[in-house]
Amino acid sequence: MENYKSDNIIKCAVLAYLVHQNTHLKECQDASKLFNSLDKDHDGKLKKNDLIYAYKEYFNLSDQQAINKAEYIFKNMDTDNNGMLENEEFIRACINPLIFTSPNYIKAAFDYFDKDKDGNISIPEIEEKFFQGIKHQTPTSKMKLQKMFDQIDVDKNGYITFQEFSYMIKGAIS
């Protein structure tokens, strides 16, 4: 959990999809149980105080050490920046993502983004998944998404192929 970085929004989206589709996996179930044990008010969201309490209680950290750890974790795990960790954000950060590097998992995630099933992922397909339900995208969010897309599109043809997608997932996860 402390090693998790949410610096690649496409990787985060792929992991979110895979976690959501594979809640039956033991690692996902164990992470969900841990989340529930830390969620003291049982509202389905972890707050910094929940983690601070856990670090102090279970790891005997000082107040300041626990606060520092909780702030670090929130900085890296709270991908929607709402000041809380939802179950899926927590699970995504707690599991070993290497379980999702098999070709079957990568293909399932690729197919999720390849809406027209042409064997390539275009920027409009990525935008549709990322901005689903959002009426107005900011120019900054579109630029960030385009920048990530361009990093994955190694051959610069305007599409992400399965090979490029697979390379990105394996590289981002390992």
The 8 nearest C-alpha neighbors of each residue, nearest first, counted from 0:
[[1, 93, 92, 2, 3, 72, 94, 89],
 [0, 2, 3, 72, 71, 92, 68, 75],
 [3, 1, 0, 4, 92, 75, 72, 93],
 [4, 2, 92, 0, 1, 75, 5, 76],
 [5, 3, 75, 6, 2, 76, 7, 92],
 [4, 6, 75, 7, 76, 11, 78, 8],
 [5, 7, 4, 8, 75, 11, 10, 78],
 [8, 6, 10, 9, 5, 11, 147, 4],
 [9, 7, 11, 10, 12, 6, 5, 147],
 [8, 10, 12, 11, 7, 13, 147, 144],
 [9, 11, 13, 7, 8, 12, 14, 168],
 [12, 10, 8, 14, 9, 13, 15, 7],
 [11, 13, 15, 9, 10, 14, 8, 16],
 [12, 14, 10, 16, 15, 11, 108, 9],
 [15, 13, 17, 11, 16, 12, 18, 10],
 [16, 14, 12, 18, 13, 17, 11, 19],
 [15, 17, 19, 13, 14, 18, 20, 12],
 [18, 16, 14, 20, 19, 15, 21, 13],
 [19, 17, 21, 15, 20, 16, 14, 22],
 [18, 20, 16, 17, 21, 22, 15, 87],
 [19, 21, 17, 18, 22, 16, 23, 15],
 [22, 20, 18, 23, 19, 24, 17, 27],
 [21, 23, 24, 27, 19, 18, 20, 28],
 [22, 24, 21, 25, 28, 27, 20, 26],
 [25, 23, 27, 22, 26, 21, 28, 29],
 [24, 26, 28, 27, 29, 23, 22, 30],
 [27, 25, 29, 28, 24, 94, 30, 95],
 [28, 26, 30, 24, 25, 29, 22, 31],
 [27, 29, 25, 31, 26, 30, 32, 24],
 [30, 28, 32, 26, 31, 27, 25, 33],
 [31, 29, 33, 27, 90, 32, 28, 26],
 [30, 32, 34, 28, 29, 33, 27, 35],
 [33, 31, 35, 29, 34, 30, 28, 36],
 [32, 34, 30, 36, 31, 35, 29, 37],
 [33, 35, 31, 37, 32, 36, 38, 30],
 [34, 36, 38, 32, 33, 37, 31, 41],
 [35, 37, 33, 34, 38, 32, 39, 31],
 [38, 36, 34, 35, 39, 49, 33, 53],
 [39, 37, 35, 41, 45, 36, 40, 34],
 [38, 40, 41, 37, 49, 36, 35, 42],
 [39, 41, 42, 38, 43, 44, 45, 37],
 [42, 40, 38, 39, 43, 35, 44, 37],
 [41, 43, 44, 40, 38, 39, 45, 35],
 [44, 42, 41, 85, 86, 38, 45, 35],
 [45, 43, 85, 84, 42, 83, 46, 38],
 [46, 44, 84, 83, 38, 49, 85, 47],
 [45, 47, 83, 49, 48, 44, 84, 50],
 [46, 48, 50, 49, 69, 51, 45, 70],
 [47, 49, 51, 46, 50, 52, 45, 69],
 [50, 48, 52, 46, 47, 51, 45, 37],
 [51, 49, 53, 47, 52, 48, 69, 54],
 [52, 50, 48, 65, 54, 53, 49, 66],
 [51, 53, 55, 49, 50, 54, 56, 48],
 [54, 52, 50, 56, 55, 51, 57, 49],
 [55, 53, 58, 51, 65, 52, 57, 56],
 [54, 56, 60, 59, 52, 53, 58, 57],
 [55, 57, 53, 54, 59, 52, 58, 60],
 [58, 56, 54, 53, 59, 55, 60, 52],
 [57, 59, 54, 60, 55, 56, 53, 65],
 [60, 58, 55, 56, 57, 61, 54, 65],
 [61, 59, 55, 58, 65, 64, 54, 62],
 [60, 62, 64, 63, 65, 55, 59, 66],
 [61, 63, 65, 64, 66, 60, 55, 51],
 [62, 64, 66, 65, 61, 67, 60, 68],
 [63, 65, 67, 61, 66, 62, 60, 68],
 [66, 64, 51, 68, 62, 54, 63, 67],
 [65, 67, 63, 69, 64, 68, 51, 70],
 [66, 68, 64, 70, 65, 69, 63, 71],
 [69, 67, 71, 65, 66, 70, 72, 64],
 [70, 68, 72, 66, 71, 67, 50, 47],
 [69, 71, 73, 67, 72, 68, 66, 74],
 [72, 70, 68, 74, 69, 73, 67, 75],
 [73, 71, 69, 75, 74, 70, 76, 68],
 [72, 74, 76, 70, 77, 75, 71, 69],
 [73, 75, 71, 72, 76, 70, 77, 78],
 [76, 74, 4, 72, 73, 5, 77, 71],
 [75, 77, 73, 78, 72, 74, 5, 88],
 [78, 76, 73, 80, 79, 84, 75, 74],
 [77, 79, 80, 76, 5, 75, 88, 11],
 [78, 80, 81, 77, 82, 83, 76, 84],
 [81, 79, 77, 78, 82, 83, 74, 73],
 [80, 82, 83, 79, 77, 84, 78, 85],
 [83, 81, 80, 77, 46, 84, 73, 47],
 [84, 82, 46, 45, 81, 44, 85, 77],
 [85, 83, 45, 44, 77, 88, 89, 86],
 [84, 86, 44, 88, 87, 89, 83, 43],
 [85, 87, 89, 88, 90, 34, 84, 31],
 [86, 88, 90, 89, 85, 91, 15, 18],
 [89, 87, 91, 85, 86, 90, 84, 76],
 [88, 90, 86, 92, 87, 91, 93, 84],
 [91, 89, 93, 87, 30, 92, 88, 94],
 [92, 90, 88, 89, 93, 87, 94, 14],
 [91, 93, 0, 89, 90, 3, 94, 88],
 [94, 92, 0, 90, 91, 89, 30, 95],
 [95, 93, 96, 92, 26, 91, 90, 27],
 [94, 96, 97, 98, 93, 26, 92, 99],
 [95, 97, 98, 99, 94, 172, 100, 14],
 [98, 96, 99, 100, 95, 172, 173, 169],
 [99, 97, 96, 100, 95, 101, 94, 104],
 [98, 100, 97, 104, 96, 101, 105, 17],
 [101, 99, 97, 98, 169, 105, 102, 104],
 [100, 102, 103, 104, 99, 105, 98, 97],
 [101, 103, 105, 104, 106, 100, 165, 99],
 [104, 102, 106, 105, 101, 107, 100, 99],
 [105, 103, 107, 106, 99, 102, 101, 108],
 [104, 106, 102, 108, 107, 103, 109, 100],
 [105, 107, 109, 103, 108, 104, 102, 110],
 [108, 106, 104, 110, 105, 109, 103, 111],
 [107, 109, 111, 105, 106, 110, 13, 104],
 [110, 108, 106, 111, 112, 107, 105, 113],
 [111, 109, 113, 107, 112, 108, 106, 116],
 [112, 110, 108, 109, 113, 107, 114, 16],
 [111, 113, 110, 109, 114, 124, 125, 120],
 [114, 112, 110, 120, 116, 111, 115, 109],
 [113, 115, 116, 112, 124, 111, 110, 120],
 [114, 116, 117, 113, 118, 124, 119, 120],
 [117, 115, 113, 114, 118, 110, 119, 120],
 [116, 118, 115, 119, 113, 120, 114, 110],
 [119, 117, 116, 160, 113, 161, 120, 110],
 [120, 118, 160, 159, 117, 158, 113, 121],
 [119, 121, 159, 113, 158, 124, 112, 160],
 [122, 120, 158, 124, 123, 119, 125, 159],
 [121, 123, 125, 124, 126, 120, 148, 145],
 [124, 122, 126, 121, 125, 127, 120, 128],
 [125, 123, 127, 121, 122, 126, 120, 112],
 [124, 126, 122, 128, 127, 123, 129, 112],
 [127, 125, 123, 129, 128, 124, 130, 122],
 [126, 128, 124, 125, 130, 131, 129, 123],
 [127, 129, 125, 131, 126, 130, 124, 112],
 [130, 128, 126, 127, 131, 125, 12, 144],
 [129, 131, 133, 127, 126, 128, 132, 136],
 [132, 130, 128, 127, 133, 129, 126, 134],
 [131, 133, 130, 134, 129, 127, 128, 135],
 [134, 132, 130, 131, 135, 136, 129, 127],
 [133, 135, 132, 136, 130, 131, 137, 127],
 [136, 134, 133, 137, 130, 132, 138, 140],
 [137, 135, 138, 140, 134, 133, 141, 130],
 [136, 138, 139, 140, 141, 135, 142, 134],
 [137, 139, 141, 140, 142, 136, 143, 135],
 [140, 138, 142, 137, 141, 143, 136, 144],
 [139, 141, 143, 137, 142, 138, 144, 136],
 [140, 142, 138, 144, 139, 143, 145, 137],
 [143, 141, 145, 139, 140, 144, 138, 146],
 [144, 142, 146, 140, 145, 141, 139, 147],
 [143, 145, 141, 147, 146, 142, 148, 140],
 [146, 144, 148, 142, 143, 147, 149, 141],
 [145, 147, 143, 149, 144, 148, 142, 150],
 [148, 146, 150, 144, 149, 145, 143, 151],
 [147, 149, 145, 151, 146, 150, 144, 152],
 [148, 150, 152, 146, 151, 147, 145, 155],
 [151, 149, 147, 148, 152, 146, 153, 145],
 [150, 152, 148, 149, 153, 163, 167, 147],
 [153, 151, 149, 159, 155, 150, 154, 148],
 [154, 152, 155, 151, 150, 163, 149, 159],
 [153, 155, 156, 152, 157, 158, 163, 159],
 [156, 154, 152, 153, 157, 149, 158, 159],
 [155, 157, 158, 154, 152, 159, 153, 149],
 [158, 156, 155, 121, 152, 159, 122, 149],
 [159, 157, 121, 120, 156, 119, 160, 152],
 [158, 160, 120, 152, 119, 163, 164, 121],
 [159, 161, 119, 163, 162, 164, 158, 120],
 [160, 162, 164, 163, 165, 159, 119, 109],
 [161, 163, 165, 160, 164, 166, 159, 167],
 [164, 162, 166, 160, 165, 161, 159, 167],
 [165, 163, 161, 167, 166, 162, 160, 168],
 [166, 164, 162, 168, 167, 163, 161, 169],
 [165, 167, 163, 169, 164, 168, 170, 162],
 [168, 166, 164, 170, 165, 169, 171, 163],
 [169, 167, 165, 171, 170, 166, 172, 164],
 [168, 170, 172, 166, 167, 171, 173, 100],
 [171, 169, 167, 173, 168, 172, 166, 165],
 [172, 170, 168, 169, 167, 173, 10, 7],
 [171, 173, 169, 170, 168, 96, 97, 100],
 [172, 170, 171, 169, 97, 96, 168, 100]]
